[in-house]
Amino acid sequence: MATGASNREIARALYVSEGTVKNHVSSVLTRLGVRDRTQAAIYALDRGLA
């Protein structure tokens, strides 16, 4: 997600279903308290995580 990969690309790289990736991405967004991937990327950049 941090590299801008799509759910499909992440799923293929990790050998899991796209639905599994969607669930994990949703969980990450909820835990970070952000609305979308863009806000998650900004969150990571602001904190020196990416």
Residue pairs with C-beta under 8 A, 6 or more apart in sequence:
1 10
1 25
1 28
1 37
1 40
2 41
2 44
2 49
2 50
5 13
7 18
7 21
7 22
7 25
8 18
8 21
10 21
11 17
11 18
11 20
11 21
14 21
25 37
28 40
29 35
29 36
29 37
29 39
29 40
32 39
32 40
32 43
34 40
34 42
34 43
41 50
43 49
44 50
